[in-house]
């Protein structure tokens, strides 16, 4: 009886990505944050009339959003790691029952 081997290719992505770890979902989230940051930038400009502050605020917001939404090799983004950490901190860690 012959033994068949199953070859599983590595590096295949489930979804189309713009660059490694940044797909369509992250792009849509970045667009939403950019629109909100644009509105805040307009308000800041109306209050202070300083274009440099507005440009820096908008660029830092967009670049920061891309940085925290990009997934690493383990398919975890900074946002996902933070949410898992918060879930872990709030979970039960004291077990009252002992093995007899």
HUZI-V499336 format. One record per run of one state. SS is the DSSP state (a for helix, b for strand, c for the rest). FROM is the first residue (numbers start at 0). LEN is the number of residues. Records with the same first field share a line. If there is no record, write none. Layout:
SS->FROM-LEN + FROM-LEN
This chain:
c->0-16 + 19-2 + 48-2 + 69-8 + 90-10
b->16-3 + 21-2
a->23-25 + 50-19 + 77-13
